[in-house]
Amino acid sequence: MTLPEASRRYGLDPRGERLRRLLIAAERRTGHRIGVRLAGERRSQWRVTDALLRRYVPELFGSAEQFGELQRLVRHHLRDVDRRAESVAADVARAECAVVRHELGEAIVEVAEGVGKLAARVAELEQR
């Protein structure tokens, strides 16, 4: 795979510059060629394999594993936050519905009283 592809895969910069620096340092340190350089239009294109990266640049995978663990922890935390937010939203909605229900009940009582008065007035007018 190309350096940008590998870099994105392991959570580094999208252009692969940091991975290239890590590869050059690992090649100097170990004396082994890790990245294969292929001729490109403007400059050489680097290709790397997972096996060589795992063997000669293990620190790259430690941070990738830590990043994966961090993602899992954040994902669980966000699920908990979502659940709490839904619960709070439901509680608020219930409270607001109770207030509206109470107000509607009062309005119904007023309408019923008005209808009672109106019925009494109609009955009074019919007796005349």
C-alpha positions in Angstrom: 0.0 0.0 0.0 1.1 3.6 -0.5 2.3 5.7 2.4 -0.8 7.9 2.5 -3.0 4.8 2.6 -0.9 3.2 5.4 -0.7 6.5 7.2 -4.5 6.9 7.2 -4.9 3.2 8.2 -2.8 3.7 11.3 -4.2 7.1 12.3 -1.3 9.3 11.3 -1.3 12.4 9.0 -3.2 11.9 5.7 -0.2 12.7 3.4 2.1 10.1 5.0 4.9 12.5 5.9 5.2 11.3 9.5 5.1 7.6 8.4 7.9 8.3 5.9 10.0 9.9 8.6 9.4 6.9 10.9 10.3 4.5 8.0 13.6 6.3 7.3 14.5 6.3 11.0 13.6 2.6 11.3 15.7 1.8 8.1 18.7 3.6 9.6 18.2 1.9 12.9 17.8 -1.6 11.7 19.7 -1.5 8.4 16.8 -3.2 6.6 14.9 -1.7 3.7 11.2 -1.4 4.9 9.7 0.8 2.2 9.9 0.0 -1.5 10.5 3.1 -3.6 8.9 3.0 -7.1 9.5 5.6 -9.8 6.7 8.2 -10.0 6.0 11.1 -12.4 7.5 13.8 -10.1 9.1 11.9 -7.3 9.4 8.3 -6.0 6.3 6.6 -4.7 6.7 4.5 -1.5 5.0 1.2 -0.9 5.0 -0.6 2.4 3.5 -3.9 3.7 1.9 -4.5 7.0 4.3 -7.4 7.7 7.4 -5.2 7.4 5.8 -2.4 9.4 4.9 -4.8 12.2 8.4 -6.2 12.3 10.4 -3.1 12.0 8.1 -0.3 13.3 6.3 -1.8 16.2 5.8 1.6 17.9 3.4 2.4 15.1 1.1 -0.4 16.1 1.2 0.4 19.8 -0.3 3.8 19.1 -2.8 2.4 16.6 -3.9 -0.1 19.3 -4.2 2.7 21.9 -6.1 4.7 19.4 -8.5 1.8 18.8 -8.9 1.4 22.6 -9.6 5.1 22.9 -12.2 4.9 20.2 -14.0 2.0 22.0 -14.0 3.9 25.3 -15.3 7.1 23.6 -17.9 5.1 21.7 -19.2 3.5 25.0 -19.1 6.9 26.8 -21.1 8.5 23.9 -23.7 5.8 24.1 -24.1 6.4 27.8 -24.4 10.2 27.2 -27.0 9.5 24.4 -29.0 7.3 26.8 -28.9 10.0 29.5 -29.9 12.7 27.1 -32.8 10.6 25.9 -33.9 10.0 29.4 -33.7 13.7 30.4 -35.5 14.6 27.2 -38.3 12.1 28.0 -38.5 13.5 31.6 -38.8 17.0 30.4 -41.4 16.1 27.8 -43.4 14.2 30.5 -43.2 17.3 32.8 -44.3 19.6 30.0 -47.1 17.3 29.0 -48.3 17.3 32.6 -48.4 21.1 32.7 -50.2 21.2 29.4 -52.6 18.5 30.6 -53.4 20.5 33.7 -54.0 23.7 31.7 -56.2 21.8 29.3 -58.1 20.3 32.3 -58.7 23.8 33.7 -59.8 25.0 30.3 -62.3 22.1 30.0 -63.7 23.0 33.4 -64.2 26.6 32.3 -65.9 25.5 29.1 -68.1 23.1 31.0 -69.1 25.9 33.4 -69.8 28.1 30.5 -71.9 25.4 28.8 -73.8 24.9 32.1 -74.5 28.6 32.3 -75.6 28.7 28.7 -77.9 25.7 29.2 -79.4 27.4 32.2 -80.0 30.6 30.2 -81.5 28.6 27.3 -83.9 26.8 29.7 -84.8 30.2 31.3 -85.6 31.6 27.9 -87.7 28.6 26.9 -89.8 29.0 30.0 -90.9 32.5 29.0 
